[in-house]
Structures are given as structure tokens and as C-alpha cells.
Amino acid sequence: TDAEKMYKMLKSTHMRDYHRSSFITCGLCGGTASSFQILAGEPESAEDRGDFTAPDLREKECAAVLVFFRTRFAANITAKSLLTPNPMQWVTDLAPEPNDVFWSNLCIPYRLLWIRRVATLSTTIVFMLFSLGPVGVVCGLANADKLQNLLPFLRGILERKFMSQLVTGYLPSVILILFLYIVPPIMMLFSAVEGSISHSGRKKSACIKVLYFLIWNVFFANILVGSFIDRLDTIQKVVPREMPTVLAKLLPEKAFFFTTYVLTSGWASLASELVQPFVLLCNLLDRLLCRNKGVLSCDVMSFPYHTEIPRLLVFGLIGFTFCIFAPLILPFLLVYFSVANLVYRNQILDVYVTTYQSGGLYWPIVHNVTIFSLVLTHVIALGFFGMKKSTVASGFVVPLTICTLLFHIYCRERFFLLYKDNAAQVLIDMDREDEQSGRLEEIHQQLSSAYCQFKSRKTADLDQFDHRDVKMIQKPEDI
């Protein structure tokens, strides 16, 4: 729709004075991969610069630009500074790595980002609420002996011991696992719509959504819905203040379900991770249908953080909370974590390709969920020891909870700030090291070809440089 206006702009520009010819477009504003104008070294007067808010110049503005700095320290300071009195006019942030840029979200106007985030959050909550249906089916199968009074035709089926163990033991876990397979792709779609400008940010957002989904639907919803079904005949006789006691009594009865869940979801997922059945099937179809005898033509595989990290943390939550009621679940979890250490180490080193660094941004998520699991374990232990009328055991749990929270506060003050901002001392030392070694000029030469949406073979080898000397500026206006 803007082809005529863009044609007039390009026609009035002396392209031969600004760049050499290239057939590779950058994909962001339609320019070429080497379309960089060399600025003059002489200072310009105020009259020469003119008004940057003039209508003719505002038509040439883009929704986002990449600004390159000579030092990492200057880029870091500028990215964290407030440039204009209106915070929404110039939004600055450190640019992702060249291979980490999510180009389709780069030009989203800033004023639409918060609308996308609110809409994505609302959609995620609605999806979590609607997913209670399959969880209710799973809990109903796990408590099939209680539902025989409501469904008399199940009595003949569940009289056999084998069918009873299959229906109440393994079938609920299998149904839950099959349902959970569709959750990570949906959360990745929500995170893409949310507006993240990097693949790592999108995967991190999907990881958090999948984690919340698993904690609510796999852990809390199973216990609450299962408790409701289990006490369906006496639920009207229970007053609200006695509900925590009823749930505390029913919690150990879910230990068998979570033990089978660890076996079916944990051990089976490790076997599937080693075999890679989906990739093998895609490779087979590619060779048979497309007659491709070379390398698989799909995208390079990266480690699925958004699926594996939530599964590990949920297993940790199950182990912490059930270690008091059902300690027999701990050997199964110990075997799972031991084998997972070997499997994931092999997959990261020898199978998956690391095209960009996540910067350790998943570690705060792991830390927060682990602290939450510990505190929840302490609360459950207080209720359990209270029912057993063990005052001494309850007295030892209270200082343990306080020490856990104090440790969490110390970690937030000492380490969490390093995940949000880069230390100025580290950046200055890196700049001095590059300047003394003579690598600084090489980095500056690689900048013109590093951030390119469509890469050629020549430009694909020029991405190995530190991206912390680049800053991204977002404008709320459209192109």
C-alpha cells in the first residue's frame, strides 16, 4: 500500500553514495545488507541538522532501529537511560544476538505491546480453566471405585483386578500426558503473539506459561478435583473451616497417581528424548517423499527449554511435597534425575545446536520455583504434624521456613540483579581487552553484515561477535 511513497523516497536518494550494490535485503525496512551511510566526522550546526520532528522526516522513521556503539559500556548506559520526557516515545533496550532476533516481532509498535501482553495473559488463564475438563476425567478414572455408585455399569468392568489396576493406575497418567503434549506448542504461539523480539525471550515466556500450567493442572487441580470426587458423598457435611483438614487427609492418597506419573511422564520422556521419534519420522518422510538423501531439510534443532525445564521443576515439586507422606516416591525420582543428567548432557553437547546464548536467564525461574516448593512443603508439614498433634516437629518447621525465606531474599539481593543488567566493570574490562588485542576493529567490520534477516553463506560466518555493543530503539509510530 505504501509502494508509491517508498518509490518516491528511494528515487530522491542518491543510493550510489551510501552503499555498494547487494542482492540480500535486511528484511526490516527493505534496505540491503550493506546499506549503511558513513556519517561525516565534522560537527554539524543546529541549522544543518534541522528539526527531527518535521513531517517529511517522520514519514521516513521506522518502528525499530538498531544502533551500533563503539563500546559495550556506552551501549549499556544508553539502553538503560530515559531518553525523552515521554517514556513511550523512545523505548531502548539491549539488542539480542544476531541469530536470536525474532524478526517478525521487531517492528511491532510499542503501544500495542501491552495490549498483546494483556490479551495473551487473559487467553492463557482461560485456556488453563478450560483444561480442567481433561483433568477432571483423569481424576475420575483415578477414583473409579468412588464413581461406581454414580455409574453402575463400571462395576462389571472393574471387578477384574487387571482392569481395575489399568483404569485407576496407568490410564489416567497416560491420558494426562497425551493432553499435556499440546500445551508447549500452544504456549509458544501465545508467547510469539505477545511480542517478544528474541527467540530466547519467546522461549523463556513459553517456559513460564508451561510451568504455571503444569503446577496448576498437574499438581493442584489433581489434588483439589480428586478430593472433591473422593468426598462427593460427604462434601455437604464438611464446613469450610474443616476443608484444609480434609484436603490434608486426602493428599497421601494421591501418592500412587503421582508415582505412576513419574514413571510414565518422566522415564518415558527420557526414552523419547534419546530416540527422537518425531525427528526420525520427519527424516524418513523427507527421504521417501522428497527423495532427499542429504541432511534433513528442516530447521536446526535447539534445546527445548520450554518443555524440559517445567517438567523437571514439577517433578521437584512432587518430590518435595510427597517426601513426608509417601517417601517411596523418592527412589523413582532419584533414578529419573540421575538418568536425566546423563541424557540432557549428551543431548546438549552432541545433538542440539546452540545458535545463541540464553545468558542463564532460566536459573532465576528454577530458583524461585524451588523456593516455592520448599515453602509449600513446610506448610504441608505443619498441617500434617498438626493433625498428628506433634508440637515438637511443628516447632522445628517454623524456623526452617524462616531460614528458607531469608536465603531467598539474600539470593535476590546478591545474584538476581546480575541477570537483569550487565555489570559496568565487566563491560569496561572487556572493552579494554578488545582494544589492547586489536580485535575492536574486526568487531566493527562485522557489524554491517551480522544483523541480516536473510543470510548468505558469506554473512553466516560473520556472527561470532559480542552483541552487547548494540542497542535497539523502538518507536511507537508505524513505518
Wavefront OBJ file of the C-alpha trace (Angstrom):
o trace
v 0.000 0.000 0.000
v 2.950 2.346 0.533
v 4.772 1.333 -2.631
v 4.291 4.716 -4.348
v 5.548 6.673 -1.344
v 8.540 4.376 -0.912
v 9.327 4.684 -4.623
v 9.453 8.479 -4.350
v 11.691 8.270 -1.298
v 14.120 5.881 -2.975
v 14.101 7.834 -6.218
v 15.128 11.055 -4.476
v 18.025 9.359 -2.669
v 21.484 9.033 -4.170
v 21.916 5.334 -3.421
v 25.330 5.086 -5.030
v 26.779 7.482 -2.449
v 25.625 5.467 0.529
v 26.262 1.793 -0.149
v 27.585 -0.708 -2.589
v 25.210 -2.948 -4.505
v 23.928 -6.081 -2.824
v 21.131 -8.523 -3.590
v 20.495 -9.518 0.035
v 17.804 -7.469 1.775
v 17.780 -6.945 5.505
v 14.036 -7.649 5.770
v 13.424 -4.930 8.343
v 12.997 -1.755 6.306
v 13.638 -3.085 2.815
v 17.265 -1.931 2.702
v 20.192 -4.018 1.639
v 22.524 -5.921 3.879
v 25.221 -3.278 3.452
v 23.039 -0.146 3.303
v 24.929 1.878 5.910
v 25.609 5.559 5.465
v 29.035 6.778 6.576
v 28.498 9.900 8.659
v 30.817 12.862 8.290
v 33.299 13.497 11.060
v 32.767 17.274 11.118
v 30.216 18.563 13.616
v 27.009 19.852 12.137
v 25.301 23.005 13.200
v 21.777 23.137 14.530
v 20.554 24.640 11.253
v 22.095 21.776 9.249
v 20.506 19.116 11.422
v 17.082 20.653 11.219
v 14.000 19.555 13.123
v 13.814 15.785 13.632
v 10.086 16.003 14.277
v 9.308 17.500 10.865
v 6.588 15.695 8.865
v 8.928 14.826 5.993
v 11.387 13.164 8.379
v 8.730 11.411 10.437
v 7.499 9.661 7.312
v 10.945 8.104 6.954
v 11.061 6.799 10.521
v 10.822 3.092 11.215
v 9.165 1.342 14.150
v 12.532 -0.006 15.333
v 16.185 0.547 14.509
v 19.491 -0.983 15.524
v 22.111 1.483 16.753
v 25.737 0.353 16.957
v 28.161 1.702 19.553
v 31.921 1.607 19.725
v 31.951 0.209 23.274
v 29.717 -2.130 25.246
v 29.686 0.245 28.190
v 28.205 3.087 26.107
v 25.517 0.804 24.684
v 24.604 -0.495 28.126
v 24.327 3.015 29.628
v 22.231 4.304 26.728
v 19.923 1.287 26.766
v 19.102 1.811 30.451
v 18.672 5.589 30.194
v 15.449 7.567 29.808
v 15.947 9.488 26.565
v 12.814 11.669 26.435
v 10.317 13.036 28.994
v 7.711 10.766 27.402
v 8.834 7.217 28.308
v 6.802 5.718 25.454
v 8.361 7.868 22.710
v 11.815 6.277 22.654
v 11.979 2.800 24.168
v 15.522 1.447 24.341
v 16.845 -1.979 25.204
v 19.915 -4.066 24.503
v 19.647 -5.838 21.163
v 19.587 -9.657 21.084
v 22.293 -11.693 19.432
v 22.132 -11.723 15.613
v 20.845 -15.309 15.492
v 18.453 -14.613 18.368
v 16.465 -11.805 16.720
v 12.792 -12.639 16.141
v 12.379 -10.507 13.023
v 8.606 -10.791 12.666
v 8.073 -9.047 16.039
v 10.748 -6.387 15.664
v 8.532 -3.718 14.116
v 5.502 -4.094 16.403
v 4.577 -0.601 17.682
v 5.330 -0.195 21.354
v 1.817 0.987 22.162
v 0.467 -2.392 21.034
v 2.827 -4.484 23.157
v 0.977 -4.026 26.435
v -2.330 -4.813 24.689
v -0.819 -8.015 23.338
v 0.521 -8.943 26.776
v -2.828 -8.403 28.487
v -4.650 -10.357 25.767
v -2.110 -13.191 25.953
v -2.371 -13.360 29.746
v -6.164 -13.458 29.590
v -6.119 -16.165 26.907
v -3.662 -18.242 28.928
v -5.855 -18.059 32.030
v -8.944 -19.055 30.023
v -7.028 -21.968 28.487
v -5.928 -23.135 31.947
v -9.515 -23.008 33.199
v -10.874 -24.937 30.212
v -8.176 -27.575 30.689
v -9.799 -28.568 33.967
v -12.122 -30.780 31.910
v -9.454 -33.347 30.948
v -8.051 -33.126 34.474
v -11.493 -33.983 35.849
v -11.659 -37.015 33.550
v -8.241 -38.124 34.785
v -9.244 -37.711 38.413
v -12.489 -39.568 37.759
v -10.591 -42.530 36.348
v -8.156 -42.456 39.242
v -11.141 -42.602 41.634
v -13.214 -45.024 39.588
v -14.112 -47.066 42.658
v -15.843 -43.968 44.102
v -17.708 -43.304 40.856
v -19.208 -46.796 40.686
v -22.103 -45.569 42.782
v -22.870 -42.913 40.165
v -22.093 -45.107 37.119
v -23.264 -48.668 37.851
v -22.060 -50.087 34.505
v -18.453 -49.697 35.686
v -18.884 -52.365 38.345
v -18.717 -55.220 35.886
v -15.609 -53.810 34.207
v -13.699 -53.028 37.390
v -14.375 -56.393 39.045
v -11.328 -57.785 37.306
v -8.132 -56.905 39.132
v -6.141 -56.305 35.949
v -8.713 -53.875 34.537
v -9.031 -52.103 37.859
v -5.272 -51.534 38.090
v -5.114 -50.442 34.447
v -8.023 -47.994 34.671
v -7.190 -46.498 38.056
v -3.392 -46.667 37.860
v -1.823 -46.140 34.434
v -4.664 -44.939 32.203
v -5.099 -41.556 33.993
v -1.387 -40.775 33.695
v -1.330 -41.726 30.006
v -4.359 -39.532 29.233
v -2.824 -36.625 31.146
v 0.497 -36.973 29.307
v -1.183 -37.083 25.893
v -3.134 -33.949 26.776
v -0.018 -32.154 28.006
v 1.746 -32.713 24.657
v -0.355 -29.957 23.065
v 0.412 -27.425 25.804
v 4.005 -26.346 24.830
v 3.142 -25.547 21.162
v 0.123 -23.517 22.277
v 2.192 -21.600 24.818
v 4.868 -20.937 22.197
v 2.160 -19.473 19.956
v 0.925 -17.275 22.808
v 4.486 -16.095 23.502
v 5.017 -15.235 19.817
v 1.816 -13.171 19.768
v 2.933 -11.497 22.991
v 5.573 -9.574 21.028
v 8.978 -10.826 22.150
v 11.804 -9.544 19.912
v 14.090 -12.549 20.505
v 13.766 -16.311 20.236
v 15.233 -16.726 23.719
v 12.688 -14.287 25.181
v 9.842 -16.074 23.439
v 11.042 -19.464 24.695
v 11.519 -18.103 28.211
v 7.986 -16.691 28.232
v 6.628 -20.022 26.977
v 8.627 -21.808 29.694
v 6.969 -19.709 32.410
v 3.488 -20.290 30.950
v 4.011 -24.054 30.674
v 5.379 -24.120 34.217
v 2.323 -22.345 35.648
v 0.075 -24.634 33.630
v 1.743 -27.801 34.933
v 1.840 -26.652 38.545
v -1.846 -25.741 38.487
v -3.261 -28.594 36.385
v -0.928 -31.460 37.245
v -0.471 -30.753 40.942
v -3.137 -28.518 42.488
v -6.055 -29.315 40.164
v -5.488 -33.061 40.513
v -5.486 -32.838 44.293
v -8.489 -30.499 44.531
v -10.654 -32.206 41.900
v -9.663 -35.640 43.150
v -10.509 -34.637 46.710
v -13.899 -33.339 45.581
v -14.695 -36.569 43.742
v -13.419 -38.671 46.617
v -15.641 -36.861 49.130
v -18.626 -36.465 46.833
v -20.922 -38.253 49.271
v -19.855 -36.304 52.355
v -18.834 -32.947 50.869
v -22.077 -31.332 52.024
v -21.370 -32.269 55.645
v -17.985 -30.501 55.700
v -17.892 -26.894 56.869
v -15.465 -24.509 55.133
v -13.104 -24.274 58.111
v -12.623 -28.059 58.047
v -11.744 -28.142 54.336
v -7.941 -27.799 54.853
v -8.040 -30.764 57.236
v -9.983 -32.840 54.722
v -7.507 -31.986 51.943
v -4.559 -32.811 54.226
v -6.063 -36.233 54.902
v -6.671 -36.924 51.206
v -3.261 -35.744 49.972
v -1.395 -39.022 50.756
v -3.956 -40.951 48.696
v -2.701 -39.197 45.539
v 0.805 -40.602 46.022
v 0.109 -43.641 43.818
v -1.117 -41.444 40.965
v 1.957 -39.194 41.103
v 4.266 -42.218 41.325
v 2.804 -43.588 38.088
v 3.023 -40.089 36.621
v 6.757 -40.026 37.343
v 7.129 -43.428 35.658
v 5.030 -42.657 32.589
v 5.930 -38.998 32.069
v 9.474 -38.925 33.467
v 11.071 -42.150 32.366
v 9.154 -42.278 29.079
v 10.143 -38.700 28.236
v 13.827 -39.544 28.694
v 13.492 -42.528 26.360
v 11.674 -40.356 23.817
v 14.380 -37.677 24.147
v 17.074 -40.226 23.267
v 15.206 -41.867 20.388
v 13.735 -38.632 18.923
v 10.785 -40.392 17.198
v 9.325 -37.215 15.677
v 12.625 -36.237 14.042
v 13.162 -39.787 12.807
v 9.683 -39.799 11.273
v 10.301 -36.432 9.589
v 13.634 -37.690 8.260
v 12.004 -40.857 6.919
v 9.242 -38.923 5.166
v 11.796 -36.467 3.791
v 13.840 -39.271 2.285
v 10.900 -41.239 0.902
v 8.595 -38.485 -0.334
v 11.047 -35.690 -1.178
v 13.864 -38.018 -2.291
v 16.295 -36.022 -0.220
v 19.339 -38.140 0.591
v 21.258 -35.374 2.305
v 20.758 -33.596 5.585
v 17.242 -33.173 6.910
v 15.760 -30.061 5.331
v 14.006 -28.836 8.494
v 15.307 -26.124 10.793
v 18.222 -26.672 13.133
v 17.037 -28.103 16.420
v 17.693 -26.179 19.624
v 17.226 -27.445 23.154
v 13.505 -27.371 24.144
v 13.837 -25.374 27.356
v 10.116 -24.592 27.410
v 9.224 -28.289 27.746
v 12.048 -29.841 29.746
v 12.621 -27.232 32.466
v 8.930 -27.140 33.561
v 8.877 -30.948 33.696
v 11.987 -31.026 35.892
v 10.600 -28.389 38.252
v 7.218 -30.123 38.565
v 8.984 -33.386 39.452
v 10.955 -31.470 42.067
v 7.709 -30.043 43.476
v 6.199 -33.545 43.652
v 9.289 -34.912 45.367
v 9.387 -32.143 47.980
v 5.694 -32.274 48.866
v 5.268 -36.061 48.942
v 8.513 -36.925 50.708
v 6.684 -36.689 54.047
v 3.509 -38.614 53.149
v 4.914 -41.152 50.671
v 8.732 -41.388 50.811
v 8.660 -44.391 48.441
v 8.308 -41.910 45.556
v 11.855 -40.638 46.178
v 13.744 -43.640 44.649
v 11.811 -43.230 41.390
v 12.646 -39.522 41.319
v 16.286 -40.222 42.175
v 16.574 -42.611 39.224
v 14.862 -40.067 36.959
v 17.145 -37.153 37.889
v 20.268 -39.334 37.645
v 19.389 -40.586 34.171
v 18.185 -37.116 33.120
v 21.589 -35.676 33.999
v 23.271 -38.061 31.559
v 20.622 -37.745 28.834
v 20.438 -33.946 28.803
v 24.208 -33.621 28.965
v 24.516 -35.830 25.887
v 21.716 -34.009 24.045
v 23.124 -30.548 24.711
v 26.699 -31.457 23.781
v 26.144 -33.821 20.844
v 22.609 -33.440 19.462
v 21.204 -29.929 19.753
v 22.858 -26.957 18.076
v 23.413 -23.808 20.148
v 22.922 -20.849 17.817
v 22.607 -18.236 20.577
v 23.202 -17.929 24.311
v 20.319 -17.547 26.747
v 22.537 -15.811 29.320
v 21.451 -18.040 32.203
v 18.007 -16.413 32.332
v 16.356 -19.725 33.242
v 18.224 -20.008 36.517
v 16.052 -17.418 38.391
v 12.979 -19.409 37.311
v 14.472 -22.603 38.704
v 15.455 -20.855 41.931
v 12.027 -19.272 42.513
v 10.111 -22.493 41.873
v 12.457 -24.468 44.130
v 11.945 -21.975 46.973
v 8.191 -22.140 46.382
v 8.314 -25.942 46.558
v 10.245 -25.824 49.828
v 7.868 -23.339 51.449
v 4.840 -25.350 50.283
v 6.435 -28.468 51.772
v 6.868 -26.647 55.085
v 3.221 -25.557 55.097
v 2.034 -29.097 54.335
v 4.338 -30.437 57.039
v 2.827 -28.009 59.558
v -0.665 -29.255 58.721
v 0.413 -32.890 58.818
v 2.200 -32.569 62.172
v -0.746 -30.589 63.484
v -3.097 -33.470 62.686
v -0.659 -35.846 64.407
v -0.588 -33.424 67.380
v 3.231 -33.324 67.252
v 4.118 -29.952 68.738
v 7.890 -30.530 68.714
v 8.005 -31.363 64.988
v 5.852 -28.336 64.160
v 8.167 -26.133 66.228
v 11.179 -27.188 64.152
v 9.398 -26.469 60.858
v 8.734 -22.780 61.638
v 12.422 -21.669 61.879
v 13.195 -23.790 58.814
v 10.621 -21.817 56.815
v 12.044 -18.512 58.065
v 15.592 -19.548 57.108
v 14.397 -20.571 53.633
v 12.761 -17.180 53.045
v 15.839 -15.336 54.333
v 18.031 -17.331 51.955
v 15.709 -16.418 49.084
v 15.913 -12.714 49.984
v 19.717 -12.895 50.122
v 19.876 -14.541 46.675
v 17.609 -11.880 45.199
v 19.768 -9.071 46.552
v 23.084 -10.723 45.701
v 22.589 -12.563 42.403
v 19.313 -11.657 40.690
v 20.443 -8.166 39.664
v 23.190 -9.750 37.542
v 20.524 -11.411 35.382
v 18.784 -8.089 34.685
v 21.730 -5.766 33.988
v 25.310 -6.182 32.862
v 27.952 -5.065 35.332
v 29.733 -1.902 34.161
v 33.083 -3.135 35.478
v 32.867 -6.319 33.410
v 31.910 -4.428 30.246
v 34.758 -1.920 30.654
v 37.260 -4.730 31.161
v 36.020 -6.469 28.024
v 36.266 -3.241 26.006
v 39.832 -2.645 27.190
v 40.821 -6.203 26.403
v 39.428 -5.972 22.860
v 41.114 -2.594 22.316
v 44.500 -3.826 23.527
v 44.320 -7.043 21.492
v 43.325 -5.196 18.308
v 40.061 -7.086 17.948
v 37.910 -3.953 18.190
v 38.280 -3.019 14.508
v 37.386 -6.559 13.493
v 34.200 -6.363 15.539
v 33.247 -3.049 13.923
v 33.762 -4.513 10.448
v 31.474 -7.445 11.216
v 28.580 -5.294 12.408
v 27.430 -4.364 8.898
v 26.763 -7.992 7.960
v 25.823 -9.534 11.307
v 22.233 -8.297 11.709
v 20.719 -9.503 8.461
v 17.410 -11.345 8.292
v 18.260 -13.325 5.155
v 21.820 -14.574 5.443
v 24.046 -15.871 2.701
v 26.908 -18.284 3.138
v 29.362 -15.402 3.340
v 27.468 -13.499 6.018
v 26.551 -16.598 8.015
v 30.161 -16.952 9.183
v 30.433 -13.385 10.494
v 28.129 -13.635 13.515
v 30.682 -14.558 16.159
v 30.988 -11.262 17.951
v 29.756 -9.859 21.205
v 26.315 -8.293 20.783
v 26.488 -6.140 23.914
v 27.756 -3.147 21.942
v 24.433 -2.889 20.093
v 21.317 -1.083 21.279
v 17.799 -1.329 19.889
v 15.435 1.659 19.853
v 11.695 1.163 19.433
v 9.375 3.901 18.260
v 5.645 3.834 18.885
v 4.909 5.056 15.368
v 4.425 2.722 12.431
v 6.748 2.804 9.421
l 1 2 3 4 5 6 7 8 9 10 11 12 13 14 15 16 17 18 19 20 21 22 23 24 25 26 27 28 29 30 31 32 33 34 35 36 37 38 39 40 41 42 43 44 45 46 47 48 49 50 51 52 53 54 55 56 57 58 59 60 61 62 63 64 65 66 67 68 69 70 71 72 73 74 75 76 77 78 79 80 81 82 83 84 85 86 87 88 89 90 91 92 93 94 95 96 97 98 99 100 101 102 103 104 105 106 107 108 109 110 111 112 113 114 115 116 117 118 119 120 121 122 123 124 125 126 127 128 129 130 131 132 133 134 135 136 137 138 139 140 141 142 143 144 145 146 147 148 149 150 151 152 153 154 155 156 157 158 159 160 161 162 163 164 165 166 167 168 169 170 171 172 173 174 175 176 177 178 179 180 181 182 183 184 185 186 187 188 189 190 191 192 193 194 195 196 197 198 199 200 201 202 203 204 205 206 207 208 209 210 211 212 213 214 215 216 217 218 219 220 221 222 223 224 225 226 227 228 229 230 231 232 233 234 235 236 237 238 239 240 241 242 243 244 245 246 247 248 249 250 251 252 253 254 255 256 257 258 259 260 261 262 263 264 265 266 267 268 269 270 271 272 273 274 275 276 277 278 279 280 281 282 283 284 285 286 287 288 289 290 291 292 293 294 295 296 297 298 299 300 301 302 303 304 305 306 307 308 309 310 311 312 313 314 315 316 317 318 319 320 321 322 323 324 325 326 327 328 329 330 331 332 333 334 335 336 337 338 339 340 341 342 343 344 345 346 347 348 349 350 351 352 353 354 355 356 357 358 359 360 361 362 363 364 365 366 367 368 369 370 371 372 373 374 375 376 377 378 379 380 381 382 383 384 385 386 387 388 389 390 391 392 393 394 395 396 397 398 399 400 401 402 403 404 405 406 407 408 409 410 411 412 413 414 415 416 417 418 419 420 421 422 423 424 425 426 427 428 429 430 431 432 433 434 435 436 437 438 439 440 441 442 443 444 445 446 447 448 449 450 451 452 453 454 455 456 457 458 459 460 461 462 463 464 465 466 467 468 469 470 471 472 473 474 475 476 477 478 479
